[in-house]
Amino acid sequence: MAKRRRGKRKYGPKASKKVERVMRERKHGTLRSGRSGKKVTSRKQAIAIGLSEARRAGAKVPRKRRSGRKK
């Protein structure tokens, strides 16, 4: 019998809803990004936008990864 993984969820249900909505927008072709307002076609970009919106709304989302150069 396999062991069941236990622990807290990384993302809250509110975050899941935001990402779900954004993915639907992308599918319909109505999702736009940033100031330029270009249409988003990338799945990864859509997820990033959803998580960013969720973060702003105060949902439980882990911190963004810092992109820094190694010395």
mmCIF file as Biopython writes it, N, C-alpha, C and O atoms, coordinates in Angstrom:
data_model
#
loop_
_atom_site.group_PDB
_atom_site.id
_atom_site.type_symbol
_atom_site.label_atom_id
_atom_site.label_alt_id
_atom_site.label_comp_id
_atom_site.label_asym_id
_atom_site.label_entity_id
_atom_site.label_seq_id
_atom_site.pdbx_PDB_ins_code
_atom_site.Cartn_x
_atom_site.Cartn_y
_atom_site.Cartn_z
_atom_site.occupancy
_atom_site.B_iso_or_equiv
_atom_site.auth_seq_id
_atom_site.auth_asym_id
_atom_site.pdbx_PDB_model_num
ATOM 1   N N  . MET A ? 1  ? 0.836   -1.186 0.000   1.0 0.0 1  A 1 
ATOM 2   C CA . MET A ? 1  ? 0.000   0.000  0.000   1.0 0.0 1  A 1 
ATOM 3   C C  . MET A ? 1  ? 0.888   1.260  0.000   1.0 0.0 1  A 1 
ATOM 4   O O  . MET A ? 1  ? 1.803   1.374  0.815   1.0 0.0 1  A 1 
ATOM 5   N N  . ALA A ? 2  ? 0.620   2.175  -0.893  1.0 0.0 2  A 1 
ATOM 6   C CA . ALA A ? 2  ? 1.436   3.383  -1.015  1.0 0.0 2  A 1 
ATOM 7   C C  . ALA A ? 2  ? 1.131   4.365  0.111   1.0 0.0 2  A 1 
ATOM 8   O O  . ALA A ? 2  ? -0.002  4.485  0.576   1.0 0.0 2  A 1 
ATOM 9   N N  . LYS A ? 3  ? 2.189   5.064  0.530   1.0 0.0 3  A 1 
ATOM 10  C CA . LYS A ? 3  ? 2.008   6.079  1.574   1.0 0.0 3  A 1 
ATOM 11  C C  . LYS A ? 3  ? 1.352   7.305  0.964   1.0 0.0 3  A 1 
ATOM 12  O O  . LYS A ? 3  ? 1.657   7.696  -0.162  1.0 0.0 3  A 1 
ATOM 13  N N  . ARG A ? 4  ? 0.471   7.889  1.706   1.0 0.0 4  A 1 
ATOM 14  C CA . ARG A ? 4  ? -0.215  9.081  1.229   1.0 0.0 4  A 1 
ATOM 15  C C  . ARG A ? 4  ? 0.575   10.312 1.660   1.0 0.0 4  A 1 
ATOM 16  O O  . ARG A ? 4  ? 0.976   10.428 2.818   1.0 0.0 4  A 1 
ATOM 17  N N  . ARG A ? 5  ? 0.793   11.221 0.730   1.0 0.0 5  A 1 
ATOM 18  C CA . ARG A ? 5  ? 1.558   12.417 1.041   1.0 0.0 5  A 1 
ATOM 19  C C  . ARG A ? 5  ? 0.714   13.378 1.860   1.0 0.0 5  A 1 
ATOM 20  O O  . ARG A ? 5  ? -0.425  13.679 1.505   1.0 0.0 5  A 1 
ATOM 21  N N  . ARG A ? 6  ? 1.273   13.847 2.940   1.0 0.0 6  A 1 
ATOM 22  C CA . ARG A ? 6  ? 0.531   14.764 3.795   1.0 0.0 6  A 1 
ATOM 23  C C  . ARG A ? 6  ? 1.221   16.128 3.805   1.0 0.0 6  A 1 
ATOM 24  O O  . ARG A ? 6  ? 2.426   16.238 3.581   1.0 0.0 6  A 1 
ATOM 25  N N  . GLY A ? 7  ? 0.440   17.136 4.065   1.0 0.0 7  A 1 
ATOM 26  C CA . GLY A ? 7  ? 1.008   18.475 4.133   1.0 0.0 7  A 1 
ATOM 27  C C  . GLY A ? 7  ? -0.003  19.512 3.693   1.0 0.0 7  A 1 
ATOM 28  O O  . GLY A ? 7  ? -1.095  19.191 3.225   1.0 0.0 7  A 1 
ATOM 29  N N  . LYS A ? 8  ? 0.392   20.768 3.856   1.0 0.0 8  A 1 
ATOM 30  C CA . LYS A ? 8  ? -0.503  21.861 3.474   1.0 0.0 8  A 1 
ATOM 31  C C  . LYS A ? 8  ? -0.411  22.101 1.972   1.0 0.0 8  A 1 
ATOM 32  O O  . LYS A ? 8  ? 0.576   21.747 1.328   1.0 0.0 8  A 1 
ATOM 33  N N  . ARG A ? 9  ? -1.460  22.711 1.431   1.0 0.0 9  A 1 
ATOM 34  C CA . ARG A ? 9  ? -1.394  23.049 0.015   1.0 0.0 9  A 1 
ATOM 35  C C  . ARG A ? 9  ? -0.545  24.299 -0.171  1.0 0.0 9  A 1 
ATOM 36  O O  . ARG A ? 9  ? -0.524  25.192 0.675   1.0 0.0 9  A 1 
ATOM 37  N N  . LYS A ? 10 ? 0.148   24.338 -1.291  1.0 0.0 10 A 1 
ATOM 38  C CA . LYS A ? 10 ? 0.997   25.493 -1.583  1.0 0.0 10 A 1 
ATOM 39  C C  . LYS A ? 10 ? 0.156   26.676 -2.058  1.0 0.0 10 A 1 
ATOM 40  O O  . LYS A ? 10 ? 0.447   27.831 -1.746  1.0 0.0 10 A 1 
ATOM 41  N N  . TYR A ? 11 ? -0.889  26.363 -2.815  1.0 0.0 11 A 1 
ATOM 42  C CA . TYR A ? 11 ? -1.747  27.407 -3.365  1.0 0.0 11 A 1 
ATOM 43  C C  . TYR A ? 11 ? -3.143  27.281 -2.782  1.0 0.0 11 A 1 
ATOM 44  O O  . TYR A ? 11 ? -3.680  26.178 -2.681  1.0 0.0 11 A 1 
ATOM 45  N N  . GLY A ? 12 ? -3.731  28.400 -2.399  1.0 0.0 12 A 1 
ATOM 46  C CA . GLY A ? 12 ? -5.075  28.392 -1.835  1.0 0.0 12 A 1 
ATOM 47  C C  . GLY A ? 12 ? -6.127  28.225 -2.920  1.0 0.0 12 A 1 
ATOM 48  O O  . GLY A ? 12 ? -5.820  28.368 -4.104  1.0 0.0 12 A 1 
ATOM 49  N N  . PRO A ? 13 ? -7.362  27.926 -2.535  1.0 0.0 13 A 1 
ATOM 50  C CA . PRO A ? 13 ? -8.436  27.756 -3.523  1.0 0.0 13 A 1 
ATOM 51  C C  . PRO A ? 13 ? -8.722  29.034 -4.312  1.0 0.0 13 A 1 
ATOM 52  O O  . PRO A ? 13 ? -9.118  28.972 -5.476  1.0 0.0 13 A 1 
ATOM 53  N N  . LYS A ? 14 ? -8.522  30.180 -3.683  1.0 0.0 14 A 1 
ATOM 54  C CA . LYS A ? 14 ? -8.747  31.463 -4.359  1.0 0.0 14 A 1 
ATOM 55  C C  . LYS A ? 14 ? -7.770  31.617 -5.533  1.0 0.0 14 A 1 
ATOM 56  O O  . LYS A ? 14 ? -8.128  32.115 -6.600  1.0 0.0 14 A 1 
ATOM 57  N N  . ALA A ? 15 ? -6.536  31.179 -5.307  1.0 0.0 15 A 1 
ATOM 58  C CA . ALA A ? 15 ? -5.514  31.252 -6.354  1.0 0.0 15 A 1 
ATOM 59  C C  . ALA A ? 15 ? -5.888  30.337 -7.519  1.0 0.0 15 A 1 
ATOM 60  O O  . ALA A ? 15 ? -5.724  30.698 -8.684  1.0 0.0 15 A 1 
ATOM 61  N N  . SER A ? 16 ? -6.391  29.152 -7.188  1.0 0.0 16 A 1 
ATOM 62  C CA . SER A ? 16 ? -6.795  28.190 -8.224  1.0 0.0 16 A 1 
ATOM 63  C C  . SER A ? 16 ? -7.893  28.779 -9.096  1.0 0.0 16 A 1 
ATOM 64  O O  . SER A ? 16 ? -7.885  28.610 -10.316 1.0 0.0 16 A 1 
ATOM 65  N N  . LYS A ? 17 ? -8.836  29.470 -8.468  1.0 0.0 17 A 1 
ATOM 66  C CA . LYS A ? 17 ? -9.950  30.079 -9.203  1.0 0.0 17 A 1 
ATOM 67  C C  . LYS A ? 17 ? -9.444  31.157 -10.158 1.0 0.0 17 A 1 
ATOM 68  O O  . LYS A ? 17 ? -9.899  31.255 -11.298 1.0 0.0 17 A 1 
ATOM 69  N N  . LYS A ? 18 ? -8.491  31.970 -9.674  1.0 0.0 18 A 1 
ATOM 70  C CA . LYS A ? 18 ? -7.938  33.046 -10.506 1.0 0.0 18 A 1 
ATOM 71  C C  . LYS A ? 18 ? -7.257  32.466 -11.739 1.0 0.0 18 A 1 
ATOM 72  O O  . LYS A ? 18 ? -7.477  32.927 -12.859 1.0 0.0 18 A 1 
ATOM 73  N N  . VAL A ? 19 ? -6.422  31.441 -11.517 1.0 0.0 19 A 1 
ATOM 74  C CA . VAL A ? 19 ? -5.695  30.823 -12.625 1.0 0.0 19 A 1 
ATOM 75  C C  . VAL A ? 19 ? -6.687  30.182 -13.602 1.0 0.0 19 A 1 
ATOM 76  O O  . VAL A ? 19 ? -6.518  30.269 -14.818 1.0 0.0 19 A 1 
ATOM 77  N N  . GLU A ? 20 ? -7.707  29.548 -13.062 1.0 0.0 20 A 1 
ATOM 78  C CA . GLU A ? 20 ? -8.735  28.907 -13.894 1.0 0.0 20 A 1 
ATOM 79  C C  . GLU A ? 20 ? -9.409  29.937 -14.802 1.0 0.0 20 A 1 
ATOM 80  O O  . GLU A ? 20 ? -9.617  29.685 -15.989 1.0 0.0 20 A 1 
ATOM 81  N N  . ARG A ? 21 ? -9.747  31.099 -14.235 1.0 0.0 21 A 1 
ATOM 82  C CA . ARG A ? 21 ? -10.414 32.157 -14.998 1.0 0.0 21 A 1 
ATOM 83  C C  . ARG A ? 21 ? -9.499  32.684 -16.107 1.0 0.0 21 A 1 
ATOM 84  O O  . ARG A ? 21 ? -9.929  32.899 -17.241 1.0 0.0 21 A 1 
ATOM 85  N N  . VAL A ? 22 ? -8.227  32.886 -15.749 1.0 0.0 22 A 1 
ATOM 86  C CA . VAL A ? 22 ? -7.258  33.414 -16.714 1.0 0.0 22 A 1 
ATOM 87  C C  . VAL A ? 22 ? -7.036  32.423 -17.861 1.0 0.0 22 A 1 
ATOM 88  O O  . VAL A ? 22 ? -6.913  32.822 -19.019 1.0 0.0 22 A 1 
ATOM 89  N N  . MET A ? 23 ? -6.985  31.138 -17.533 1.0 0.0 23 A 1 
ATOM 90  C CA . MET A ? 23 ? -6.784  30.118 -18.564 1.0 0.0 23 A 1 
ATOM 91  C C  . MET A ? 23 ? -7.974  30.096 -19.536 1.0 0.0 23 A 1 
ATOM 92  O O  . MET A ? 23 ? -7.810  29.895 -20.739 1.0 0.0 23 A 1 
ATOM 93  N N  . ARG A ? 24 ? -9.152  30.305 -18.992 1.0 0.0 24 A 1 
ATOM 94  C CA . ARG A ? 24 ? -10.351 30.352 -19.842 1.0 0.0 24 A 1 
ATOM 95  C C  . ARG A ? 24 ? -10.278 31.565 -20.773 1.0 0.0 24 A 1 
ATOM 96  O O  . ARG A ? 24 ? -10.608 31.475 -21.955 1.0 0.0 24 A 1 
ATOM 97  N N  . GLU A ? 25 ? -9.841  32.696 -20.221 1.0 0.0 25 A 1 
ATOM 98  C CA . GLU A ? 25 ? -9.692  33.913 -21.038 1.0 0.0 25 A 1 
ATOM 99  C C  . GLU A ? 25 ? -8.708  33.669 -22.174 1.0 0.0 25 A 1 
ATOM 100 O O  . GLU A ? 25 ? -8.945  34.072 -23.313 1.0 0.0 25 A 1 
ATOM 101 N N  . ARG A ? 26 ? -7.601  33.005 -21.850 1.0 0.0 26 A 1 
ATOM 102 C CA . ARG A ? 26 ? -6.585  32.714 -22.861 1.0 0.0 26 A 1 
ATOM 103 C C  . ARG A ? 26 ? -7.168  31.849 -23.975 1.0 0.0 26 A 1 
ATOM 104 O O  . ARG A ? 26 ? -6.903  32.062 -25.158 1.0 0.0 26 A 1 
ATOM 105 N N  . LYS A ? 27 ? -7.961  30.880 -23.567 1.0 0.0 27 A 1 
ATOM 106 C CA . LYS A ? 27 ? -8.568  29.961 -24.529 1.0 0.0 27 A 1 
ATOM 107 C C  . LYS A ? 27 ? -9.499  30.706 -25.488 1.0 0.0 27 A 1 
ATOM 108 O O  . LYS A ? 27 ? -9.559  30.396 -26.678 1.0 0.0 27 A 1 
ATOM 109 N N  . HIS A ? 28 ? -10.228 31.695 -24.949 1.0 0.0 28 A 1 
ATOM 110 C CA . HIS A ? 28 ? -11.151 32.477 -25.774 1.0 0.0 28 A 1 
ATOM 111 C C  . HIS A ? 28 ? -10.432 33.565 -26.567 1.0 0.0 28 A 1 
ATOM 112 O O  . HIS A ? 28 ? -11.016 34.178 -27.461 1.0 0.0 28 A 1 
ATOM 113 N N  . GLY A ? 29 ? -9.154  33.805 -26.234 1.0 0.0 29 A 1 
ATOM 114 C CA . GLY A ? 29 ? -8.369  34.809 -26.949 1.0 0.0 29 A 1 
ATOM 115 C C  . GLY A ? 29 ? -8.588  36.217 -26.449 1.0 0.0 29 A 1 
ATOM 116 O O  . GLY A ? 29 ? -8.324  37.179 -27.171 1.0 0.0 29 A 1 
ATOM 117 N N  . THR A ? 30 ? -9.075  36.360 -25.203 1.0 0.0 30 A 1 
ATOM 118 C CA . THR A ? 30 ? -9.334  37.701 -24.672 1.0 0.0 30 A 1 
ATOM 119 C C  . THR A ? 30 ? -8.310  38.121 -23.619 1.0 0.0 30 A 1 
ATOM 120 O O  . THR A ? 30 ? -8.386  39.230 -23.091 1.0 0.0 30 A 1 
ATOM 121 N N  . LEU A ? 31 ? -7.349  37.241 -23.310 1.0 0.0 31 A 1 
ATOM 122 C CA . LEU A ? 31 ? -6.352  37.566 -22.288 1.0 0.0 31 A 1 
ATOM 123 C C  . LEU A ? 31 ? -5.252  38.425 -22.895 1.0 0.0 31 A 1 
ATOM 124 O O  . LEU A ? 31 ? -4.654  38.064 -23.908 1.0 0.0 31 A 1 
ATOM 125 N N  . ARG A ? 32 ? -4.995  39.567 -22.266 1.0 0.0 32 A 1 
ATOM 126 C CA . ARG A ? 32 ? -3.963  40.481 -22.760 1.0 0.0 32 A 1 
ATOM 127 C C  . ARG A ? 32 ? -2.984  40.783 -21.644 1.0 0.0 32 A 1 
ATOM 128 O O  . ARG A ? 32 ? -3.325  40.725 -20.462 1.0 0.0 32 A 1 
ATOM 129 N N  . SER A ? 33 ? -1.753  41.110 -22.038 1.0 0.0 33 A 1 
ATOM 130 C CA . SER A ? 33 ? -0.718  41.293 -21.025 1.0 0.0 33 A 1 
ATOM 131 C C  . SER A ? 33 ? -0.221  42.729 -20.949 1.0 0.0 33 A 1 
ATOM 132 O O  . SER A ? 33 ? -0.132  43.433 -21.955 1.0 0.0 33 A 1 
ATOM 133 N N  . GLY A ? 34 ? 0.098   43.140 -19.737 1.0 0.0 34 A 1 
ATOM 134 C CA . GLY A ? 34 ? 0.807   44.387 -19.475 1.0 0.0 34 A 1 
ATOM 135 C C  . GLY A ? 34 ? 0.286   45.632 -20.145 1.0 0.0 34 A 1 
ATOM 136 O O  . GLY A ? 34 ? -0.880  45.722 -20.531 1.0 0.0 34 A 1 
ATOM 137 N N  . ARG A ? 35 ? 1.189   46.596 -20.274 1.0 0.0 35 A 1 
ATOM 138 C CA . ARG A ? 35 ? 0.819   47.894 -20.844 1.0 0.0 35 A 1 
ATOM 139 C C  . ARG A ? 35 ? 0.573   47.815 -22.337 1.0 0.0 35 A 1 
ATOM 140 O O  . ARG A ? 35 ? -0.311  48.487 -22.869 1.0 0.0 35 A 1 
ATOM 141 N N  . SER A ? 36 ? 1.367   46.983 -23.012 1.0 0.0 36 A 1 
ATOM 142 C CA . SER A ? 36 ? 1.245   46.896 -24.471 1.0 0.0 36 A 1 
ATOM 143 C C  . SER A ? 36 ? -0.104  46.308 -24.877 1.0 0.0 36 A 1 
ATOM 144 O O  . SER A ? 36 ? -0.625  46.614 -25.949 1.0 0.0 36 A 1 
ATOM 145 N N  . GLY A ? 37 ? -0.662  45.466 -24.014 1.0 0.0 37 A 1 
ATOM 146 C CA . GLY A ? 37 ? -1.964  44.862 -24.289 1.0 0.0 37 A 1 
ATOM 147 C C  . GLY A ? 37 ? -1.914  43.794 -25.363 1.0 0.0 37 A 1 
ATOM 148 O O  . GLY A ? 37 ? -2.909  43.523 -26.035 1.0 0.0 37 A 1 
ATOM 149 N N  . LYS A ? 38 ? -0.719  43.175 -25.521 1.0 0.0 38 A 1 
ATOM 150 C CA . LYS A ? 38 ? -0.592  42.115 -26.519 1.0 0.0 38 A 1 
ATOM 151 C C  . LYS A ? 38 ? -1.356  40.882 -26.071 1.0 0.0 38 A 1 
ATOM 152 O O  . LYS A ? 38 ? -1.476  40.607 -24.878 1.0 0.0 38 A 1 
ATOM 153 N N  . LYS A ? 39 ? -1.870  40.145 -27.047 1.0 0.0 39 A 1 
ATOM 154 C CA . LYS A ? 39 ? -2.629  38.932 -26.744 1.0 0.0 39 A 1 
ATOM 155 C C  . LYS A ? 39 ? -1.682  37.854 -26.212 1.0 0.0 39 A 1 
ATOM 156 O O  . LYS A ? 39 ? -0.598  37.640 -26.755 1.0 0.0 39 A 1 
ATOM 157 N N  . VAL A ? 40 ? -2.108  37.185 -25.144 1.0 0.0 40 A 1 
ATOM 158 C CA . VAL A ? 40 ? -1.298  36.126 -24.541 1.0 0.0 40 A 1 
ATOM 159 C C  . VAL A ? 40 ? -1.664  34.800 -25.192 1.0 0.0 40 A 1 
ATOM 160 O O  . VAL A ? 40 ? -2.831  34.411 -25.220 1.0 0.0 40 A 1 
ATOM 161 N N  . THR A ? 41 ? -0.643  34.105 -25.722 1.0 0.0 41 A 1 
ATOM 162 C CA . THR A ? 41 ? -0.884  32.798 -26.336 1.0 0.0 41 A 1 
ATOM 163 C C  . THR A ? 41 ? -0.191  31.694 -25.548 1.0 0.0 41 A 1 
ATOM 164 O O  . THR A ? 41 ? -0.568  30.526 -25.642 1.0 0.0 41 A 1 
ATOM 165 N N  . SER A ? 42 ? 0.819   32.065 -24.774 1.0 0.0 42 A 1 
ATOM 166 C CA . SER A ? 42 ? 1.594   31.081 -24.019 1.0 0.0 42 A 1 
ATOM 167 C C  . SER A ? 42 ? 0.859   30.642 -22.759 1.0 0.0 42 A 1 
ATOM 168 O O  . SER A ? 42 ? 0.324   31.465 -22.016 1.0 0.0 42 A 1 
ATOM 169 N N  . ARG A ? 43 ? 0.841   29.332 -22.532 1.0 0.0 43 A 1 
ATOM 170 C CA . ARG A ? 43 ? 0.183   28.758 -21.349 1.0 0.0 43 A 1 
ATOM 171 C C  . ARG A ? 43 ? 0.905   29.201 -20.079 1.0 0.0 43 A 1 
ATOM 172 O O  . ARG A ? 43 ? 0.272   29.559 -19.086 1.0 0.0 43 A 1 
ATOM 173 N N  . LYS A ? 44 ? 2.240   29.174 -20.124 1.0 0.0 44 A 1 
ATOM 174 C CA . LYS A ? 44 ? 3.046   29.561 -18.961 1.0 0.0 44 A 1 
ATOM 175 C C  . LYS A ? 44 ? 2.794   31.019 -18.581 1.0 0.0 44 A 1 
ATOM 176 O O  . LYS A ? 44 ? 2.671   31.360 -17.405 1.0 0.0 44 A 1 
ATOM 177 N N  . GLN A ? 45 ? 2.721   31.865 -19.603 1.0 0.0 45 A 1 
ATOM 178 C CA . GLN A ? 45 ? 2.480   33.287 -19.368 1.0 0.0 45 A 1 
ATOM 179 C C  . GLN A ? 45 ? 1.112   33.490 -18.710 1.0 0.0 45 A 1 
ATOM 180 O O  . GLN A ? 45 ? 0.968   34.306 -17.800 1.0 0.0 45 A 1 
ATOM 181 N N  . ALA A ? 46 ? 0.120   32.744 -19.176 1.0 0.0 46 A 1 
ATOM 182 C CA . ALA A ? 46 ? -1.233  32.851 -18.625 1.0 0.0 46 A 1 
ATOM 183 C C  . ALA A ? 46 ? -1.249  32.451 -17.152 1.0 0.0 46 A 1 
ATOM 184 O O  . ALA A ? 46 ? -1.879  33.120 -16.333 1.0 0.0 46 A 1 
ATOM 185 N N  . ILE A ? 47 ? -0.561  31.366 -16.813 1.0 0.0 47 A 1 
ATOM 186 C CA . ILE A ? 47 ? -0.495  30.916 -15.420 1.0 0.0 47 A 1 
ATOM 187 C C  . ILE A ? 47 ? 0.186   31.979 -14.568 1.0 0.0 47 A 1 
ATOM 188 O O  . ILE A ? 47 ? -0.258  32.268 -13.457 1.0 0.0 47 A 1 
ATOM 189 N N  . ALA A ? 48 ? 1.264   32.560 -15.089 1.0 0.0 48 A 1 
ATOM 190 C CA . ALA A ? 48 ? 1.994   33.606 -14.363 1.0 0.0 48 A 1 
ATOM 191 C C  . ALA A ? 48 ? 1.091   34.804 -14.087 1.0 0.0 48 A 1 
ATOM 192 O O  . ALA A ? 48 ? 1.131   35.373 -12.996 1.0 0.0 48 A 1 
ATOM 193 N N  . ILE A ? 49 ? 0.286   35.185 -15.060 1.0 0.0 49 A 1 
ATOM 194 C CA . ILE A ? 49 ? -0.637  36.310 -14.896 1.0 0.0 49 A 1 
ATOM 195 C C  . ILE A ? 49 ? -1.676  35.978 -13.829 1.0 0.0 49 A 1 
ATOM 196 O O  . ILE A ? 49 ? -1.983  36.809 -12.974 1.0 0.0 49 A 1 
ATOM 197 N N  . GLY A ? 50 ? -2.212  34.767 -13.880 1.0 0.0 50 A 1 
ATOM 198 C CA . GLY A ? 50 ? -3.208  34.326 -12.899 1.0 0.0 50 A 1 
ATOM 199 C C  . GLY A ? 50 ? -2.663  34.351 -11.484 1.0 0.0 50 A 1 
ATOM 200 O O  . GLY A ? 50 ? -3.335  34.820 -10.566 1.0 0.0 50 A 1 
ATOM 201 N N  . LEU A ? 51 ? -1.443  33.846 -11.300 1.0 0.0 51 A 1 
ATOM 202 C CA . LEU A ? 51 ? -0.833  33.820 -9.966  1.0 0.0 51 A 1 
ATOM 203 C C  . LEU A ? 51 ? -0.523  35.232 -9.482  1.0 0.0 51 A 1 
ATOM 204 O O  . LEU A ? 51 ? -0.663  35.543 -8.299  1.0 0.0 51 A 1 
ATOM 205 N N  . SER A ? 52 ? -0.104  36.076 -10.410 1.0 0.0 52 A 1 
ATOM 206 C CA . SER A ? 52 ? 0.196   37.462 -10.060 1.0 0.0 52 A 1 
ATOM 207 C C  . SER A ? 52 ? -1.070  38.181 -9.581  1.0 0.0 52 A 1 
ATOM 208 O O  . SER A ? 52 ? -1.037  38.918 -8.595  1.0 0.0 52 A 1 
ATOM 209 N N  . GLU A ? 53 ? -2.172  37.962 -10.280 1.0 0.0 53 A 1 
ATOM 210 C CA . GLU A ? 53 ? -3.456  38.564 -9.883  1.0 0.0 53 A 1 
ATOM 211 C C  . GLU A ? 53 ? -3.905  38.024 -8.527  1.0 0.0 53 A 1 
ATOM 212 O O  . GLU A ? 53 ? -4.411  38.766 -7.685  1.0 0.0 53 A 1 
ATOM 213 N N  . ALA A ? 54 ? -3.712  36.727 -8.332  1.0 0.0 54 A 1 
ATOM 214 C CA . ALA A ? 54 ? -4.095  36.096 -7.063  1.0 0.0 54 A 1 
ATOM 215 C C  . ALA A ? 54 ? -3.276  36.685 -5.919  1.0 0.0 54 A 1 
ATOM 216 O O  . ALA A ? 54 ? -3.796  36.952 -4.835  1.0 0.0 54 A 1 
ATOM 217 N N  . ARG A ? 55 ? -1.987  36.882 -6.179  1.0 0.0 55 A 1 
ATOM 218 C CA . ARG A ? 55 ? -1.092  37.466 -5.171  1.0 0.0 55 A 1 
ATOM 219 C C  . ARG A ? 55 ? -1.589  38.852 -4.773  1.0 0.0 55 A 1 
ATOM 220 O O  . ARG A ? 55 ? -1.650  39.195 -3.593  1.0 0.0 55 A 1 
ATOM 221 N N  . ARG A ? 56 ? -1.944  39.646 -5.798  1.0 0.0 56 A 1 
ATOM 222 C CA . ARG A ? 56 ? -2.432  41.004 -5.541  1.0 0.0 56 A 1 
ATOM 223 C C  . ARG A ? 56 ? -3.739  40.998 -4.765  1.0 0.0 56 A 1 
ATOM 224 O O  . ARG A ? 56 ? -4.009  41.908 -3.982  1.0 0.0 56 A 1 
ATOM 225 N N  . ALA A ? 57 ? -4.558  39.960 -4.987  1.0 0.0 57 A 1 
ATOM 226 C CA . ALA A ? 57 ? -5.856  39.859 -4.314  1.0 0.0 57 A 1 
ATOM 227 C C  . ALA A ? 57 ? -5.722  39.284 -2.905  1.0 0.0 57 A 1 
ATOM 228 O O  . ALA A ? 57 ? -6.705  39.196 -2.169  1.0 0.0 57 A 1 
ATOM 229 N N  . GLY A ? 58 ? -4.507  38.895 -2.533  1.0 0.0 58 A 1 
ATOM 230 C CA . GLY A ? 58 ? -4.271  38.402 -1.175  1.0 0.0 58 A 1 
ATOM 231 C C  . GLY A ? 58 ? -4.485  36.911 -1.002  1.0 0.0 58 A 1 
ATOM 232 O O  . GLY A ? 58 ? -4.657  36.435 0.120   1.0 0.0 58 A 1 
ATOM 233 N N  . ALA A ? 59 ? -4.476  36.163 -2.109  1.0 0.0 59 A 1 
ATOM 234 C CA . ALA A ? 59 ? -4.647  34.707 -2.019  1.0 0.0 59 A 1 
ATOM 235 C C  . ALA A ? 59 ? -3.347  34.052 -1.549  1.0 0.0 59 A 1 
ATOM 236 O O  . ALA A ? 59 ? -2.280  34.666 -1.573  1.0 0.0 59 A 1 
ATOM 237 N N  . LYS A ? 60 ? -3.461  32.803 -1.126  1.0 0.0 60 A 1 
ATOM 238 C CA . LYS A ? 60 ? -2.279  32.077 -0.649  1.0 0.0 60 A 1 
ATOM 239 C C  . LYS A ? 60 ? -1.498  31.551 -1.854  1.0 0.0 60 A 1 
ATOM 240 O O  . LYS A ? 60 ? -1.871  30.558 -2.479  1.0 0.0 60 A 1 
ATOM 241 N N  . VAL A ? 61 ? -0.408  32.246 -2.158  1.0 0.0 61 A 1 
ATOM 242 C CA . VAL A ? 61 ? 0.453   31.886 -3.280  1.0 0.0 61 A 1 
ATOM 243 C C  . VAL A ? 61 ? 1.893   32.028 -2.813  1.0 0.0 61 A 1 
ATOM 244 O O  . VAL A ? 61 ? 2.233   33.031 -2.186  1.0 0.0 61 A 1 
ATOM 245 N N  . PRO A ? 62 ? 2.754   31.045 -3.101  1.0 0.0 62 A 1 
ATOM 246 C CA . PRO A ? 62 ? 4.159   31.181 -2.702  1.0 0.0 62 A 1 
ATOM 247 C C  . PRO A ? 62 ? 4.810   32.382 -3.378  1.0 0.0 62 A 1 
ATOM 248 O O  . PRO A ? 62 ? 4.329   32.866 -4.402  1.0 0.0 62 A 1 
ATOM 249 N N  . ARG A ? 63 ? 5.897   32.853 -2.801  1.0 0.0 63 A 1 
ATOM 250 C CA . ARG A ? 63 ? 6.607   34.006 -3.362  1.0 0.0 63 A 1 
ATOM 251 C C  . ARG A ? 63 ? 7.152   33.690 -4.746  1.0 0.0 63 A 1 
ATOM 252 O O  . ARG A ? 63 ? 7.407   32.535 -5.088  1.0 0.0 63 A 1 
ATOM 253 N N  . LYS A ? 64 ? 7.324   34.756 -5.537  1.0 0.0 64 A 1 
ATOM 254 C CA . LYS A ? 64 ? 7.921   34.598 -6.858  1.0 0.0 64 A 1 
ATOM 255 C C  . LYS A ? 64 ? 9.369   34.183 -6.688  1.0 0.0 64 A 1 
ATOM 256 O O  . LYS A ? 64 ? 10.018  34.572 -5.717  1.0 0.0 64 A 1 
ATOM 257 N N  . ARG A ? 65 ? 9.882   33.394 -7.627  1.0 0.0 65 A 1 
ATOM 258 C CA . ARG A ? 65 ? 11.300  33.033 -7.596  1.0 0.0 65 A 1 
ATOM 259 C C  . ARG A ? 65 ? 12.100  34.242 -8.007  1.0 0.0 65 A 1 
ATOM 260 O O  . ARG A ? 65 ? 11.741  34.943 -8.953  1.0 0.0 65 A 1 
ATOM 261 N N  . ARG A ? 66 ? 13.185  34.490 -7.299  1.0 0.0 66 A 1 
ATOM 262 C CA . ARG A ? 66 ? 14.046  35.613 -7.645  1.0 0.0 66 A 1 
ATOM 263 C C  . ARG A ? 66 ? 14.968  35.177 -8.770  1.0 0.0 66 A 1 
ATOM 264 O O  . ARG A ? 66 ? 15.626  34.141 -8.669  1.0 0.0 66 A 1 
ATOM 265 N N  . SER A ? 67 ? 15.022  35.950 -9.829  1.0 0.0 67 A 1 
ATOM 266 C CA . SER A ? 67 ? 15.946  35.608 -10.908 1.0 0.0 67 A 1 
ATOM 267 C C  . SER A ? 67 ? 17.178  36.482 -10.742 1.0 0.0 67 A 1 
ATOM 268 O O  . SER A ? 67 ? 17.157  37.677 -11.040 1.0 0.0 67 A 1 
ATOM 269 N N  . GLY A ? 68 ? 18.230  35.880 -10.271 1.0 0.0 68 A 1 
ATOM 270 C CA . GLY A ? 68 ? 19.462  36.633 -10.064 1.0 0.0 68 A 1 
ATOM 271 C C  . GLY A ? 68 ? 20.634  35.887 -10.648 1.0 0.0 68 A 1 
ATOM 272 O O  . GLY A ? 68 ? 20.593  34.670 -10.830 1.0 0.0 68 A 1 
ATOM 273 N N  . ARG A ? 69 ? 21.679  36.633 -10.940 1.0 0.0 69 A 1 
ATOM 274 C CA . ARG A ? 69 ? 22.869  35.987 -11.495 1.0 0.0 69 A 1 
ATOM 275 C C  . ARG A ? 69 ? 23.718  35.426 -10.378 1.0 0.0 69 A 1 
ATOM 276 O O  . ARG A ? 69 ? 23.798  35.996 -9.290  1.0 0.0 69 A 1 
ATOM 277 N N  . LYS A ? 70 ? 24.343  34.314 -10.656 1.0 0.0 70 A 1 
ATOM 278 C CA . LYS A ? 70 ? 25.284  33.755 -9.683  1.0 0.0 70 A 1 
ATOM 279 C C  . LYS A ? 70 ? 26.640  34.384 -9.920  1.0 0.0 70 A 1 
ATOM 280 O O  . LYS A ? 70 ? 27.033  34.640 -11.058 1.0 0.0 70 A 1 
ATOM 281 N N  . LYS A ? 71 ? 27.349  34.629 -8.832  1.0 0.0 71 A 1 
ATOM 282 C CA . LYS A ? 71 ? 28.674  35.246 -8.976  1.0 0.0 71 A 1 
ATOM 283 C C  . LYS A ? 71 ? 29.757  34.204 -8.953  1.0 0.0 71 A 1 
ATOM 284 O O  . LYS A ? 71 ? 30.937  34.537 -9.061  1.0 0.0 71 A 1 
#
